[in-house]
Structure formats: C-alpha cells, structure tokens
Amino acid sequence: MAETFFDELFKCYFIAFGVLLGGSLIGGLASFATGRPLLTGISQISEGLRIWAIIAAIGGTFDTVYSFERGFLNGETKDLFKQFLLILSAMGGTATGTAIIVWLTGEHISP
C-alpha cells in the first residue's frame, strides 16, 4: 500500500522525535549507572543524537542523495522539493525533542 506524501511527512517528524527523545532518556540511564549526573548526561546525549535522528527519519542518506541528483540533473524539481520538506520535517522533530529535553533537564539555566 503506497503512502501519501503527508503520511511520510508526519512519519518523518515523529521518527526523529522518538529517536531523539527515547535515545536520550534511555542513554541517560547509562550516565546514571556509571555515576555521572543523570540530567547532564541526557542533555549531552541529545546534542550528539540530533543528526542521527534526522538520518534515521529520512531513511538513510542514499535515497536522499539520489533524489537530489535526480532533481538537479533531470530537472525533477518536485522530488527535490519533497526531499527538502522531509528533511525539514525531521529537523522539526529533533527541535521539538531537544526543546522537551532542555525543558525537562533545565540545562539551559545558568547559575
């Protein structure tokens, strides 16, 4: 069953959101287990996980690179625009996840 573009857009957003939020929270348990501060560990993991959440959401880089190549070389700007929107949607998911992590951990508050 073929999915519509808007289904892909929402899926991309929530995959990036889930990878960032889940990976940071579960990875923070490793910080706790090793005796490091839990909330600082969660915040640091979320910073390093952002690009990987975007890549996981768009399904790897080869399809995206192929779509960009097709858009530039063959003049198929529709595919180029769709890939741009998918990447933008994934970036929105990571931004939302990062905002929630910052809100939960309070790492943005300076002493």
N, C-alpha and C positions, 0 to 999 in steps of 0.2 A: 504494500500500500504506500503510495507516494505521499509525502508530507508537503504541506504548503510552506511557502516561504515564512509566513508568520509563525507557524509551528516551530520551524528551525530557529527563528529569532528568539522566541521565548525559551526554547530548549537550551540555546547557547548561553543566554543570560543566566539561567538557573544552574546550569552545569558549572559555569565559572564561579557563581556564588557559592554553590555547595562544596566545590573543591577547596576554595579558599577558607570558608568557614569551618568545614569539617577537618581539613588538614591542619589548620592552625590549632583548633581545640584539642584534637587527638595528639598532635605533635607536642602540645604544651604539657601533656602528661609525661612525656619523656624528660622535659625540663624538671618537672616536679620529682620524678623518680631519681634523677641524678643530683638532687639537692640544690638546684638553681631556682630562682624566683619564677613562679608559675606564670604570672601575668606578663612579665617581661619576656619570657620565652614565647608565649603565644603571640605577642606583638612582633617579635623578631622573626618568627616563622612566617607570619602573614606577609611581611615585607618581601621575604625571599620567595614566597609561593605565588606571588601575583602573576608573573609571566607564565608560569607553568599552568596556572588555572586558565589563562587565556588560550594557551596552546591546546590544552585538553578540551576546552569548549568548542573550538573550531575544528577539532578532529585531526590534529596534526598539521604540519606545515606544507606537505607536498601538494595536497589538494588546493590549498590557498594559493601557492606559488603557481600551480598550473592554471588556475582561474585567472590570476593576474596576467600571466603570459598570454593566455587566450584573449583577454580583454585588450591588451596593448597591441599584440601582433595581428590579430584577426579582426580587430575593430568591434568586438563584442562588449560594448560598454555596460550592457545590462548585467552580465556576470561580474564585471569589475565592481559595479555599484553594490550588488548583492553581497559580495565578499567583504567590502568595506563596511556595510551595515552589520554583518555578522561579527566582525572584529570589534566594531563599536559596541554592539550588544554585550559581547564578552567582557569588554573593558568596563561597561556599566555594572555588570555583575561583580567584578572584582572590586570596583569602587564602593559598591554597596556593602560587600563583605568586609572591606577594610574599615569602612565607617562604623560598622557594628563592632568590630574588634577593638577599634580605638575607643568607642563608647563604653564597651564592657571593661576594658583593662585600665582606662584612664591614663595611658602612657603619654598622651599629649599635654597633660597638665605638668607644668614646670614648678619646681619648689620655690 
